[in-house]
């Protein structure tokens, strides 16, 4: 397809889809989605991160890190023995298949096997949301995968953002060292510690850290994994509430059993981070064992808990996965989300700890549909 209009955004050739509700830019390299602007009566909201460096400045930088912004698709999720971190899907150029004003269909053919991914990103009139569909075909074997949205909360004072999830089944700090002091990195959470509440995550110094409020007052780089029960249909959610709006990730726990929270608050001082990647929060819906990659995820470390860390793919069968990322405008005093309800088709209701609620037009059933 040769008639796609591209614009260089933050150093990367990008295409745009938009309507009265959302404007989203998507890179071709790695197909990272950002900036994304949600249009509301109270003003525009742009929650996604752009790295504090610009693509192309360093030709030796890994592609996924060079492009780093917004949300991107990872297959496999994390490291792999013979390929880039987070897979070719996060670093190689995608080919436009069909682009309309409100929908982008792009495709990636893997170099090391005969598989391909078709990714469709769309916006819908009157819905302040991004709808993403990933169709994988020709892939054979057990693989981890996931989304990788990164929010930029650096403009908010420490502790302003409130993070919450649906009913937790299991939660843990990443096993082993996540931030290596030898590289100029700093983590504050206790390696491999399990917990039941984001407000009391075990710390390396023997105390606890409140991860339900962010940004942190100290510089650190940490990772936790949260597994939800989901409702009777498998519907689950993660919410980040700030004055004026709530950002939501909606999913089916059968497809995305867990969510990784990547807390990136100036805890990496080496290049290109230089301590400048602050107030960023990755909210990554995954089927993976933390970020540990292909080999560790295939070891099924959590099988005794009934938590999948890979999904079996069959070469002759297409697999389709779907996610929704949305923004719900609220008042300045709306608090931490304690419930996301689905009172009827096409409507979600968010409720905060003070009993306030907001309804929004969002096709939440999208994440539950099977191809």
N, C-alpha and C positions, 0 to 999 in steps of 0.2 A: 504494500500500500504506500503510495508516494505522495499523496495529497494532504498529509497530516501537517497542520500548522504547528511549528515548534517555536518556543521562546526560551532563551537561556535564563534560568532562574537559579540564583545562588551557585552559578558556575556550571549548571547541567542543562542540556537541551531537554525541554519538558513540554508536555501537551496538557491541555486544560479541558475539563468538563465543568459545566456550571448550569445553574438555573437561579430562580429568585431566592432559593433557600441555602444553596451551598456553591462555593467555587473551590475546585480542587486542582492542583497542579501535580503532575506525575512525571518523574524522570523516565527516560528510556533505559538508561543504564541502571540495572537493579530494580527498576520500577518502584522507587521510593515515592511515597505520596506526601507532599508538603511543598509549599504551605497550603493549608486548607482553611477557608474562611466560611464560617456559619453566619448567615445573615439573620438578624432578629430586629424586632421593633425598637429594642433598646440600644442597638448598635452591633457592629461586627465583632465576632469572636474567632480568634485564631489560636487554638490551643496547642498545635503541634510544633515540635522543635526543628530548628535548623542548626546544624553544628556551628560552633563559633569559628570554624575555618571554612574556606571556599574550595569547592571541587577544582581539581586541576593544578593547584598550587605546588603539589609535590608529586611528581610522576612515579615515585617509588612506593607511594602509599597504597595499601590494599584497597581495592575498589569499594568494598562495602563500607569501609571507614571513610574513604574519600567522599562518597556521596552522602553519607549518613544524615538522615532527616526523617521526620514523620513516621510513616508506617511502611513496612515492606514484608514480603513473604519469604519464609525460610524453609527450605527443603534440601537437605536435612537441616534440622535446627542445631546450631552449635558447630563444633569442629568435626571434621571427617579426615580419614587417613590420606586420601588423595583428592583434595579439592579445597576450594575456599571455605572459610568459616561462613556458616549459614547458607551454604550451597550456592550454585550458580544463579539461582533465582534472586539472590540479593546483590549480585555483582555484575552479571553479564547483561548485555543489551537484550531487551525484549522487542519483539516485532509487532507493530500495530496490525491488527486484523480488520477491525471495524471500529471507527471512531465517529460518534455522533455528538451533538452538543451536550448530551446528558449521560453518555455511556462510552466507556473505553474498553474494548476487547483487545487484549494483547496476548502474545504467545511466546513461550520459551521452549526451544528444543534443547535437551541436555546433550552435552558433547560426549559424555562418557557412557551413554546407553541410548536406547531407542525410545525413551520416554519424552513426554512433553507436558507442559502446564498451560492451560488456557485460563486467563484471569480476566474477569469482568468486574469493573468498578463502575458503579452508577449512582446517580442522585435522582431524587424524586420530588416533584413539586409539592410544597407544603410540608415536607419532612426534612428536618434538620439532621440529616444522617448520611453516612457513607455506607453503601451496600457492596460487599465484596463476595465474589464467588470464585472458587478455585477448583478447576477440573483437571485431575491428573490421570493421564492415560499412558499405557505402555510400561509402567513402572512395576518391577517385580521384587518383592522382599519386604522386610520390616523396616520402617523408617520413622524417625521423629520429625516433627514439623511444627510450624507455628507462625503467628503474626508477630509484629515487632513495633507497635506504636510507641513513640516517645513524645511525652508531653513536656512543654517548656513552662515551668512554674517559677522561673527565676525572678519574675517581676513582682511576686507576692512576698510579703514579709514572712519570716520564719514561722512555721506552724500554721499558716493560713489555710492551706489546702487540707481537706479531710478525705481520707481514703477509706473505702469500705467495700466489702464483698458480700455475696449471699452466704448461705449456711455453709460453714467450713466443715469438711470431713477430716482434713489433715493439713498441717502447715509446718514448714521447716526452713531454717536458714540453710543456704547451700553448704554441702559437705566440702571439706578441704578449704584450702586458701583460695579466696576469690580475688583479693587485692594483694599483690606481692610487694612488700616493703622494698625489696631489692630494685624494683622498677620505679620507686617513688609513689607507691599506692598505699592507701590507708583504708582499712575496714574496721567497723566498730562492733559488729554482731558476732555472736559465738558460733563457731563453725559447727554445722550439723545439728544445732539445737532445735527441737520441736517446740511449738507453742500453740495456744488456742485463741489468742486475741492479738490483733495487730497493735493494740495499745500497750502491750507488754511483751516485747520480743527480747529474748535473752541476749545480753551484751557480753563482749569478750572480757570486760572487767568484772564480771559477776553480777552486775546490775541488770537493768532492762532499758529498752529504748521504745518510745512511742512512735511507731511507724504509721499510725493512723493520722498523724499531723505532719505536714511537709510544706516547704523545705526544712531541712534540719539546720540547727544552729551551728553544727560542726561540719568540717570537710570530711567526707567519707564516700566509699564506693562499696555497695553491698547488694546482695541478691537473696530474695526469699521466694519460696514456691508455695502456692496456695491451691488446695484441691477442694472444690465445692461439691455438695450433694446434688444441687439442681432441684427443680420442682418435679412433679410427676411426669412431665413431658421432657425433662432434661434441660429446660431453660435455666440459664444462670447469668449472672451479671457482676461487673466490677464498676464502681463509681468513684469519681474524683470531683468533690464539690469545692468550689471557690465562690467568693462573693460575685453574684450575678449569673452564674450558670453551673450546671453539672455536666461533666463529660462521662459518657457511659460506653462500656463495651458489653455487647450482648452475644451470647453463644449457646451452643448445644454441648453439654458436658460429655456426651457420647463421642463427639468429634474432637473437642478440646477439653480434656479432663482437668487441666491445671492452668494456673496463671502465674507467671513470673513477674515479680516487682523488682525492676532494676533501679536501684537508688543511686543516681549519679550526681553527686553534689560536691564537685571539686576535689574528689579523692584520688584523681590521677594527675600527677604533675609532669609526667613525661610527654614528649611530643607525640601527637598533635594536641593532646588534651590541655597541657600547660595549666592545669588547675582552673581552666575557664569554662569547663562543661559543668555548670552549676545549676541547681534547681531543676534538673531533668529527671523524669520518672518514666521508665519503661513499664508498660502494662501489657504484657505479652501473653496472649492466649495460646497454649501449646499442648501438644501431646509429645512430651519429652521428659528426660531426667535432668532437671535444671537446664543449664546451658552446656552440659558436659559432652554433648555431641553423639555421633552415630554409634560408636562402639559401646560407650557407657549406657546409652539408652537401650540398646539391644540386650543388655544384661538383666533387664527387668528387675531392678533393685526394689521396686515397690509392689511387686506382684502379690506379696503376702497381705497387702492392704487393699488389693483389688484396684490398683491405680495403674492404668496403662501408660507406658512411656514410649511406645512405638505403635504404629498401625500397620497391619499386613496389607500390602498392595499386590494386586495380581495383574500381570501384563495385559491380559485380554479383557479386563474389566475397568471401566472408568470410575473414578472416585471423585465425588463432588463435596466440597466443604464450604461453609458460608459463615460470614460474620457481619455484624452491624456495629459501627461506631457512631455515636450520636451526641448531640449537645442539646440540653434542655435549659432554656433561659429561666432564671429564677430571680427572686428578690435578693438584695444584698445580705439579708439576714438568714437565708436558707442554710440549714446546718448539714451535718453529716447524713448521708442517705442510709436509712436503716431497712428500707424495703423497696423493691421494684416489683410492682404488681401489673398484671395483664387483665384489666377488667373486661375487655372485649377485643375482638379482632381489630388490629391496626392501632390500638391505643395502649400506651404504657402509663403507669402512674408511679411517680417517685414520691417517697415520704421521708421526712427527716426526723431527727430525734425529738423535735419539739411538737410533732404532730402536723406540721405543715405538709401540703401535698401539691403536686403539679401534674397535670395530664399533658401528654404530648402525642401527636400523631406520628407513630413509628410502626412500620410493618415488622413487628417482632417475630411473627410466624416464619419469616424468611429464613431464620437460622435453624428452624426445625424441619424444613421441607427436605425430602429425600428425592434424589434424581432417579 
